[in-house]
């Protein structure tokens, strides 16, 4: 579920799926500037096991992406990392609220 603290930047929220026991969330957030945030989270017992958040411009080109896929062992925040153009960098943003906070600051 989307945190209500982000109503000022999220203009549309579409919940695509959620299941029991292992909760899977797939959502498409349309932000106030027309950009889109694709959200995928897998939860077990109130803990995020895996996630990916991809922020796209209105033309659907990728601005930035965050995930915890077990690649990029060279990144000091492994497995958490973010994709910027062709670079992979460490990431402190590890859930939807943290990603939306980052985007809100970025867009100011």
C-alpha positions as CSV (number, residue, x, y, z in Angstrom):
1,X,0.0,0.0,0.0
2,X,1.2,3.5,-0.8
3,X,2.3,5.7,2.1
4,X,-0.1,8.7,2.3
5,X,2.9,11.0,2.9
6,X,3.5,10.9,-0.9
7,X,0.1,12.1,-2.1
8,X,1.8,15.4,-3.1
9,X,4.0,13.7,-5.8
10,X,2.0,10.6,-6.8
11,X,-1.0,11.6,-8.9
12,X,-2.2,8.1,-9.8
13,X,-1.7,4.7,-8.1
14,X,-2.6,1.4,-9.8
15,X,-2.2,-1.8,-7.7
16,X,-1.7,-4.6,-10.1
17,X,-1.4,-7.6,-7.8
18,X,-1.0,-8.8,-4.3
19,X,-1.1,-12.4,-3.0
20,X,-1.4,-14.1,0.4
21,X,1.5,-15.5,2.6
22,X,4.2,-14.4,0.2
23,X,3.0,-11.0,-0.7
24,X,3.8,-9.8,-4.1
25,X,3.2,-6.2,-5.1
26,X,3.4,-4.9,-8.6
27,X,2.3,-1.3,-9.1
28,X,2.6,1.6,-11.6
29,X,2.7,5.0,-10.0
30,X,2.2,8.0,-12.2
31,X,3.9,11.0,-10.6
32,X,2.8,14.7,-10.8
33,X,5.3,15.5,-13.5
34,X,4.1,12.7,-15.8
35,X,7.0,10.4,-15.0
36,X,6.2,6.8,-13.9
37,X,7.6,4.6,-11.2
38,X,7.2,0.8,-11.7
39,X,7.2,-1.0,-8.4
40,X,7.8,-4.7,-7.7
41,X,8.2,-6.0,-4.1
42,X,8.1,-9.6,-2.7
43,X,7.4,-9.8,1.0
44,X,7.6,-12.6,3.5
45,X,6.6,-12.1,7.2
46,X,6.7,-8.3,6.9
47,X,10.2,-8.2,5.4
48,X,11.0,-7.2,1.8
49,X,12.8,-10.2,0.2
50,X,13.3,-8.6,-3.2
51,X,12.4,-5.3,-4.8
52,X,12.8,-3.2,-7.9
53,X,11.8,0.3,-8.6
54,X,12.2,1.8,-12.0
55,X,11.6,5.5,-12.6
56,X,10.8,6.3,-16.2
57,X,10.4,9.7,-18.0
58,X,7.1,10.4,-19.7
59,X,8.7,9.1,-23.0
60,X,9.4,5.8,-21.0
61,X,13.1,6.1,-21.1
62,X,14.7,5.1,-17.7
63,X,15.8,7.9,-15.4
64,X,17.0,5.6,-12.6
65,X,16.4,2.1,-11.1
66,X,16.8,0.5,-7.7
67,X,16.9,-3.2,-6.9
68,X,18.5,-5.8,-4.7
69,X,19.2,-8.5,-7.3
70,X,22.3,-10.4,-6.2
71,X,24.6,-9.0,-8.9
72,X,27.2,-6.2,-8.7
73,X,29.1,-7.6,-5.8
74,X,31.6,-4.8,-6.4
75,X,29.1,-2.3,-4.9
76,X,29.7,-1.6,-1.2
77,X,25.9,-1.7,-0.5
78,X,25.6,-5.2,-2.1
79,X,23.0,-6.5,-2.9
80,X,21.3,-3.1,-2.8
81,X,22.2,-0.9,-5.8
82,X,20.9,1.7,-8.2
83,X,21.2,2.1,-12.0
84,X,22.1,5.5,-13.4
85,X,22.5,5.4,-17.2
86,X,25.2,2.8,-17.7
87,X,26.6,3.0,-14.2
88,X,25.7,1.0,-11.1
89,X,26.1,2.7,-7.8
90,X,25.6,1.9,-4.1
91,X,22.0,2.6,-2.8
92,X,20.6,3.6,0.6
93,X,17.1,3.6,-0.8
94,X,15.7,0.1,0.0
95,X,12.0,0.4,0.0
96,X,9.2,2.4,-1.7
97,X,9.1,5.2,0.9
98,X,12.9,5.8,0.6
99,X,12.7,5.8,-3.2
100,X,9.8,8.3,-3.2
101,X,11.7,10.5,-0.7
102,X,14.6,10.5,-3.1
103,X,12.4,11.3,-6.1
104,X,10.7,14.1,-4.2
105,X,14.0,15.7,-3.3
106,X,15.3,15.2,-6.9
107,X,12.3,16.9,-8.4
108,X,12.4,20.0,-6.2
